[in-house]
Amino acid sequence: MKLAAALIGLSLLALATDSAHAEGTEIRIGQTLPYSGPASGFGAIGRTQEAFFEKINAEGGVNGRKVKFITLDDAYSPPKTVEQTRKLVEQDEVLMLFGSLGTATNSAVHRYLNGKKVPQLFVLSGATKWADPQKYPWTMPGMAAYGSEGVVYAKHVLRTKPGAKIAILSQNDDFGRDYVAGFKRALGDKAAGMIVAEATYETSAPTISSQLSTLKASGADVLFGVVLGKFTSQMIKGVAELGWKPELFFVPTSASSISFLEPAGLDNAVGLISSSNQKDTMDPQWASDPGVKEYFAFMKQYMPNADLSNSNYAAGYHYATLLMTVLKACKDDFSRDNIMRQSASLKEVKLPLLLPGISVSTAADDYLPFQQLQLRRFNGKSWVGFGDVLDDR
């Protein structure tokens, strides 16, 4: 009898907790980001989103509810991510995790959040593992898949330099492996002959200078650097110091922030190729664009001292507008089930900072919101898009 009563009590407590998430007057959203450590430049994303939800609350909230946004520092360290995520779920009782950064860090809490049936929404990592609705129905990616980016870069190499000698430097984890797998997949049978050297590095390594020297010695004239954070700066500066001038030099979208290019010297980054599905807010071609003007008006009012050339601020704003689309669609039902249902029902959604021709669509069996990209090249001041919108098919 006592056991039965205890079990009933636990069930009622669980129902009460879910009811509080669904019917309360506050939407509690949690996030972990690296505000310290090797990837601390991405902290600008969370600071922008704090300001964004401050704006939303000032305008009356979402469907009458205020948003409490709690973003914590995990230093890009998986054990710290576990600690902070548990705090957000078990102490702060957040409705969901949103926009947390990193493959290894999110992997550390992947099973935990799905076991708790807590939405892990719009993960800032392009690892293919996040789009697995059968096995992990509570997790959804927020970026184009790394493999898709790799495919787009390889297509450009095949189109513009079919006789290329390619060197690859990649981070030794899922982040690096996914990019390289997509790149090789698009090269197909030509991969073995075109790729003349490969090297990897550990995120704990102090430098990557020895890897760069080895890759240059291979005679490669195309370099694909699957790097992140400080290693972006080290690679660009290191290549320049070696006097190496690859004809095509690629870095992932996640490494293309001005905050990573500046320490290497912007002149050294001229000609660098990346990709994006977002408008470059600093590019004059978008000066009169309504979405970009809306973004600048927000920044002027809520983050007047921010360096607008840092694309992480625009990224933070961009992902916040994506989440707002989902929250508004929830109407009066803020249960975790409905959060996921609405996230998996997006139909050609246009966001203020998405490039023309690109939209967001998801389905119950397709959790990838972004599957289109455009190449862009750094000119010493900003990124300039070129060519058509591409996909990974």
BELVENWO-V531068 format. One record per residue. OMEGA is omega in radians with two decimals (999 if undefined). NEAR is the number of other ideal C-beta (glycine too) atoms within 10 Angstrom. Layout:
# BELVENWO-V531068
omega:OMEGA near:NEAR
omega:OMEGA near:NEAR
This chain:
# BELVENWO-V531068
omega:-3.14 near:5
omega:3.12 near:6
omega:3.14 near:7
omega:3.14 near:8
omega:3.14 near:9
omega:3.14 near:10
omega:3.10 near:10
omega:3.13 near:10
omega:3.12 near:10
omega:3.12 near:10
omega:3.13 near:10
omega:3.11 near:10
omega:3.12 near:10
omega:3.12 near:10
omega:3.14 near:10
omega:3.13 near:9
omega:3.13 near:11
omega:3.11 near:15
omega:3.12 near:11
omega:3.10 near:13
omega:-3.01 near:19
omega:-2.95 near:17
omega:-3.11 near:12
omega:-3.13 near:15
omega:-3.08 near:8
omega:3.07 near:15
omega:-3.07 near:23
omega:-3.08 near:19
omega:-3.13 near:24
omega:-3.13 near:24
omega:2.94 near:25
omega:3.14 near:31
omega:3.08 near:29
omega:3.05 near:25
omega:3.04 near:18
omega:3.11 near:14
omega:-2.99 near:17
omega:-3.12 near:15
omega:-3.03 near:24
omega:3.10 near:17
omega:3.13 near:21
omega:3.11 near:24
omega:3.12 near:20
omega:3.12 near:23
omega:-3.12 near:27
omega:3.14 near:23
omega:3.09 near:17
omega:-3.10 near:26
omega:3.02 near:24
omega:3.14 near:17
omega:-3.14 near:21
omega:-3.12 near:22
omega:2.99 near:22
omega:3.10 near:13
omega:3.14 near:12
omega:3.14 near:18
omega:3.12 near:16
omega:-3.14 near:11
omega:3.09 near:8
omega:3.10 near:10
omega:-3.12 near:16
omega:-3.12 near:20
omega:3.08 near:14
omega:-3.14 near:8
omega:3.07 near:18
omega:3.12 near:16
omega:2.98 near:20
omega:-3.06 near:16
omega:-3.08 near:23
omega:-3.11 near:15
omega:-3.01 near:23
omega:-3.13 near:19
omega:3.04 near:18
omega:3.07 near:29
omega:-3.11 near:19
omega:-3.11 near:24
omega:-3.08 near:22
omega:3.11 near:17
omega:3.11 near:11
omega:3.09 near:19
omega:3.11 near:26
omega:-3.13 near:16
omega:-3.08 near:16
omega:3.13 near:25
omega:3.08 near:27
omega:3.11 near:13
omega:-3.12 near:15
omega:-3.09 near:25
omega:-2.97 near:19
omega:3.13 near:10
omega:-3.12 near:8
omega:3.08 near:14
omega:3.13 near:13
omega:3.10 near:23
omega:-3.06 near:26
omega:2.88 near:27
omega:-3.07 near:24
omega:2.94 near:26
omega:3.08 near:25
omega:-2.96 near:29
omega:2.91 near:25
omega:3.14 near:28
omega:-3.11 near:24
omega:-3.11 near:17
omega:3.11 near:28
omega:3.09 near:26
omega:-3.09 near:18
omega:-3.12 near:20
omega:-3.07 near:26
omega:-3.12 near:19
omega:-3.14 near:12
omega:-3.10 near:14
omega:3.11 near:22
omega:3.08 near:17
omega:3.12 near:9
omega:-3.08 near:15
omega:3.07 near:12
omega:3.13 near:23
omega:3.06 near:23
omega:-2.90 near:24
omega:2.99 near:26
omega:3.11 near:23
omega:3.13 near:26
omega:3.10 near:24
omega:-3.14 near:24
omega:3.12 near:28
omega:-3.08 near:23
omega:-3.05 near:18
omega:-3.07 near:18
omega:-3.12 near:24
omega:-3.11 near:19
omega:-3.03 near:15
omega:3.12 near:17
omega:-3.06 near:7
omega:-3.09 near:10
omega:-3.03 near:17
omega:-3.09 near:15
omega:-3.11 near:22
omega:3.11 near:26
omega:3.13 near:24
omega:3.12 near:26
omega:-3.10 near:23
omega:2.96 near:24
omega:-3.11 near:24
omega:3.11 near:23
omega:3.12 near:28
omega:3.11 near:22
omega:3.10 near:25
omega:3.12 near:27
omega:3.12 near:27
omega:-3.11 near:24
omega:3.14 near:24
omega:3.14 near:27
omega:3.10 near:24
omega:-3.13 near:18
omega:3.11 near:20
omega:-3.12 near:22
omega:-3.09 near:15
omega:-2.99 near:9
omega:-3.12 near:12
omega:-3.05 near:15
omega:3.11 near:9
omega:-3.04 near:7
omega:2.93 near:21
omega:-2.93 near:17
omega:2.98 near:28
omega:-3.13 near:26
omega:2.98 near:24
omega:-3.08 near:25
omega:3.04 near:22
omega:-3.02 near:26
omega:3.09 near:14
omega:-3.12 near:18
omega:3.11 near:17
omega:-3.14 near:23
omega:-3.06 near:22
omega:-3.14 near:19
omega:3.11 near:24
omega:-3.08 near:30
omega:3.13 near:23
omega:3.12 near:15
omega:3.14 near:23
omega:-3.13 near:27
omega:3.14 near:21
omega:-3.12 near:14
omega:3.08 near:21
omega:3.10 near:22
omega:-3.10 near:10
omega:-3.11 near:6
omega:-3.06 near:16
omega:-3.07 near:15
omega:-3.13 near:9
omega:-3.06 near:12
omega:-3.12 near:19
omega:-3.06 near:21
omega:-3.14 near:16
omega:3.06 near:18
omega:3.06 near:17
omega:3.09 near:17
omega:3.06 near:17
omega:3.08 near:21
omega:-3.13 near:10
omega:3.14 near:20
omega:-3.08 near:6
omega:3.11 near:15
omega:-3.13 near:8
omega:3.09 near:12
omega:-3.04 near:22
omega:-3.11 near:15
omega:3.11 near:12
omega:-3.13 near:23
omega:3.13 near:24
omega:3.13 near:13
omega:-3.12 near:14
omega:3.12 near:27
omega:-3.10 near:18
omega:-3.14 near:12
omega:-3.10 near:15
omega:-3.11 near:10
omega:3.07 near:21
omega:3.02 near:18
omega:3.13 near:22
omega:3.05 near:24
omega:-3.11 near:27
omega:3.11 near:29
omega:-3.00 near:30
omega:-3.11 near:25
omega:3.03 near:25
omega:-3.06 near:23
omega:-3.12 near:20
omega:3.01 near:25
omega:3.14 near:25
omega:-3.12 near:21
omega:-3.11 near:23
omega:-3.11 near:26
omega:3.13 near:25
omega:-3.12 near:18
omega:3.11 near:24
omega:3.12 near:23
omega:-3.12 near:15
omega:3.10 near:12
omega:-3.09 near:14
omega:-3.13 near:7
omega:-3.13 near:18
omega:3.10 near:11
omega:3.14 near:21
omega:3.05 near:14
omega:-3.05 near:18
omega:-3.04 near:23
omega:2.89 near:27
omega:3.13 near:26
omega:3.07 near:26
omega:-3.08 near:21
omega:3.14 near:26
omega:-2.94 near:22
omega:-3.14 near:21
omega:3.09 near:24
omega:-3.11 near:20
omega:3.08 near:20
omega:-3.12 near:28
omega:-3.05 near:25
omega:-3.14 near:15
omega:3.13 near:14
omega:-3.03 near:21
omega:-3.06 near:13
omega:3.11 near:18
omega:-3.14 near:8
omega:-3.10 near:17
omega:-3.12 near:25
omega:-3.14 near:14
omega:3.11 near:14
omega:-3.13 near:27
omega:3.05 near:19
omega:3.10 near:21
omega:3.13 near:24
omega:2.93 near:22
omega:-3.12 near:23
omega:2.98 near:24
omega:3.00 near:23
omega:-3.02 near:21
omega:3.14 near:23
omega:-3.13 near:17
omega:-3.10 near:17
omega:-3.10 near:9
omega:-3.13 near:11
omega:-3.04 near:18
omega:-3.12 near:11
omega:-3.12 near:8
omega:-3.09 near:16
omega:-3.14 near:9
omega:3.13 near:19
omega:3.10 near:20
omega:3.08 near:14
omega:3.11 near:14
omega:-3.12 near:23
omega:3.10 near:14
omega:3.08 near:10
omega:-3.11 near:18
omega:-3.13 near:19
omega:-3.09 near:11
omega:-2.98 near:11
omega:3.13 near:16
omega:-3.00 near:19
omega:-3.09 near:7
omega:-3.10 near:5
omega:3.06 near:16
omega:-3.02 near:12
omega:3.10 near:15
omega:3.11 near:18
omega:-3.03 near:18
omega:3.10 near:25
omega:3.08 near:21
omega:3.12 near:24
omega:3.12 near:26
omega:3.11 near:25
omega:3.11 near:25
omega:-3.11 near:26
omega:-3.10 near:23
omega:3.08 near:23
omega:3.11 near:24
omega:3.07 near:18
omega:3.13 near:22
omega:3.14 near:24
omega:3.08 near:16
omega:3.14 near:15
omega:-3.09 near:26
omega:3.12 near:22
omega:-3.14 near:11
omega:-3.13 near:17
omega:-3.13 near:19
omega:-3.10 near:11
omega:-3.09 near:10
omega:3.13 near:14
omega:3.00 near:21
omega:3.12 near:15
omega:3.09 near:17
omega:-3.10 near:13
omega:3.06 near:16
omega:-3.13 near:27
omega:3.14 near:23
omega:-3.14 near:15
omega:3.11 near:18
omega:-3.12 near:23
omega:-3.13 near:18
omega:-3.13 near:13
omega:-3.07 near:17
omega:3.08 near:9
omega:-3.14 near:8
omega:3.06 near:16
omega:3.10 near:11
omega:-3.02 near:21
omega:-3.05 near:18
omega:3.07 near:23
omega:3.07 near:21
omega:3.07 near:19
omega:3.13 near:10
omega:3.14 near:10
omega:3.12 near:21
omega:-3.11 near:17
omega:3.06 near:20
omega:3.07 near:14
omega:3.08 near:22
omega:-3.11 near:12
omega:3.12 near:11
omega:3.12 near:9
omega:-3.05 near:12
omega:-3.12 near:20
omega:-3.09 near:20
omega:-3.09 near:23
omega:-3.13 near:21
omega:-3.13 near:16
omega:-3.11 near:19
omega:2.99 near:24
omega:3.08 near:20
omega:3.08 near:21
omega:-3.07 near:23
omega:-3.13 near:15
omega:-3.08 near:21
omega:-3.12 near:14
omega:3.12 near:12
omega:-3.10 near:12
omega:3.11 near:16
omega:-3.11 near:26
omega:-3.13 near:14
omega:3.07 near:19
omega:3.14 near:11
omega:-3.10 near:15
omega:2.99 near:8
omega:-3.08 near:15
omega:2.98 near:18
omega:-3.03 near:13
omega:3.13 near:20
omega:999 near:6
